[in-house]
Amino acid sequence: MSSLTPTASTSFSPSSATPFATLYPNADVHTVDLVVVGGGGSGANAAVHFHDAGLSLLLVEKEDRLGGMVDSWTNPATGTVYDFGVAAYTNYTGTVEFFNRLDIAYTEYAASTETAYYADFTTGETVDYLAPNVTGEVRALEEFYNITSLYEDLFLPSYANWPTPEDIPDDLLMPFREFVIKYDLDDMILLMWAEIGAGLADMLDTPTLYVLQTFGPQTAAAFMGTDPEYVPVSGRNQDIYDAVADLLGESVLLNSMVVASIRRADGVELLVENRINGTYSVIVAKQLVMAIEPTATNMAAFDLDKQESDIFDVCTWSVVNTGIVSHPSLPHGMIYNLPGNASSAALSLPEPPFVDYFSYLGEDLWQVIVVGWLGITTDAAQELANSALHALSAAGTISATNGTNLTIRAWSDHGAMDMRTSADNVREGFIQRQTALQGHRSTYWTGAAFANQLSTYLWAYNLEYLVPLVLSN
């Protein structure tokens, strides 16, 4: 359903029939101060802040749970819980306060270590790659931290301090490949790539600014051991967002999607469809907070104007699929995918789409990560994973598969992520124009497209920037 264009006589007064209520007389009509669309890490967190501020609100989420990229799976055979999406939460402004608000007991995250193997997943051949030693890795992390901390205030937790185009530091706009060479950071690239950076799809060719929004100085500090990372004591990250759902109660609309909208300077009206039973709800709100990626598909129901589309039309997104799989041919350890020339070229990484790794979890289960550009499907991602398995087997790197595919135990398509644009666009004022969308047509924005990719930085963005901005209006 396309968005409707309001006439000059359209009124959002709760005392009158709204346009969508007129078209859908059986729909429930909700009049609230604010509606949040998207119940991932940023949207759910923002909704809690607005709830605590005393605003009436609704949180609209298309899935059957809150939490977005959190993926918690329980092995039905053993009861063991595996988090194969968001792994842990770096300590940052507002992190422990959010856990405490939700009565979530937390503990420091302890990363597991496995024997590392290296292979080219396109040929299946082993790669003679010698990983950096710990001393070199720590040195590179420290150098990275020292340099990027100089710029942190410009982009974390928000772009509130972002400079005018002529004052943008060159370091932030050069391709990350050049940044790595400039500061001799080769020894941290595999760590950065394997842990987070692969999700960018083309990390080395991405403007450094956007790499830092995925792996910034505080993330480096966490890997150096100077900043803690936390997880729920329960070992299940989904518990955080189940607690949000319990707190907000009937203010959460799960399995629900906005299918049409009217957005004006004096308020918004949304038509929401329940994906399970096909019923409609009408939401009339003074303000809208968008917490979803602004891809063309996601924005179809929101009737973007030129000011908005001029921003999002020049952006690109990568997509990450993550799964828990099993197969008797996979070894107990971590198999990294690296090009065959990685042994002689430290800055050689797989070309998208690619399988990032197979990582042993225990109980004959492995995590697999598949990365591609916007448009890659779940079927295509799983096919890539199976192709990698069979290539490794055919080359003798792992034992014979006898033609059998991976058994998929759990799978999650994280959808569009790591929104970015070109360095030239940033030089021409892209960030300023993007920031100017806040409040336009009674609409505010949170989420990775407007800040950082990682949850705790988004929580800080909400706490220090978005929530005060919305409440001031």
Stockholm file with secondary structure:
# STOCKHOLM 1.0

chainA/1-473         MSSLTPTASTSFSPSSATPFATLYPNADVHTVDLVVVGGGGSGANAAVHFHDAGLSLLLVEKEDRLGGMVDSWTNPATGTVYDFGVAAYTNYTGTVEFFNRLDIAYTEYAASTETAYYADFTTGETVDYLAPNVTGEVRALEEFYNITSLYEDLFLPSYANWPTPEDIPDDLLMPFREFVIKYDLDDMILLMWAEIGAGLADMLDTPTLYVLQTFGPQTAAAFMGTDPEYVPVSGRNQDIYDAVADLLGESVLLNSMVVASIRRADGVELLVENRINGTYSVIVAKQLVMAIEPTATNMAAFDLDKQESDIFDVCTWSVVNTGIVSHPSLPHGMIYNLPGNASSAALSLPEPPFVDYFSYLGEDLWQVIVVGWLGITTDAAQELANSALHALSAAGTISATNGTNLTIRAWSDHGAMDMRTSADNVREGFIQRQTALQGHRSTYWTGAAFANQLSTYLWAYNLEYLVPLVLSN
#=GR chainA/1-473 SS CCCCCCCTTCCCCTTSCCHHHHHCTTSEEEEEEEEEECCSHHHHHHHHHHHHTTCCEEEECSSSSSCTTCCEEECTTTCCEEECSCCCEECCTTHHHHHHHTTCCEEECCCCCCCEEEECTTTCCBCCCCCCCHHHHHHHHHHHHHHHTTTHHHHSSCSTTCCCGGGSCHHHHSBHHHHHHHHTCGGGHHHHHHHTGGGGSSGGGSBHHHHHTTSCHHHHHHHHTSSCEEEETTSCTHHHHHHHHHHHGGGEECSEEEEEEEEETTEEEEEEEETTTCCEEEEEEEEEEECSCCCHHHHGGGCCCHHHHHHHTTCEEEEEEEEEEECTTSCSSEEEECCGGGGTCTTCCCCSSEEEEEEEEETTEEEEEEEEETTCCHHHHHHHHHHHHHHHHHTTSSCCCTTCCCEEEEEEEEEEEEEECCHHHHHTTHHHHHHTTTTGGGEEECSGGGSCSSHHHHHHHIIIIIHHHHHTC
#=GC SS_cons         CCCCCCCTTCCCCTTSCCHHHHHCTTSEEEEEEEEEECCSHHHHHHHHHHHHTTCCEEEECSSSSSCTTCCEEECTTTCCEEECSCCCEECCTTHHHHHHHTTCCEEECCCCCCCEEEECTTTCCBCCCCCCCHHHHHHHHHHHHHHHTTTHHHHSSCSTTCCCGGGSCHHHHSBHHHHHHHHTCGGGHHHHHHHTGGGGSSGGGSBHHHHHTTSCHHHHHHHHTSSCEEEETTSCTHHHHHHHHHHHGGGEECSEEEEEEEEETTEEEEEEEETTTCCEEEEEEEEEEECSCCCHHHHGGGCCCHHHHHHHTTCEEEEEEEEEEECTTSCSSEEEECCGGGGTCTTCCCCSSEEEEEEEEETTEEEEEEEEETTCCHHHHHHHHHHHHHHHHHTTSSCCCTTCCCEEEEEEEEEEEEEECCHHHHHTTHHHHHHTTTTGGGEEECSGGGSCSSHHHHHHHIIIIIHHHHHTC
//
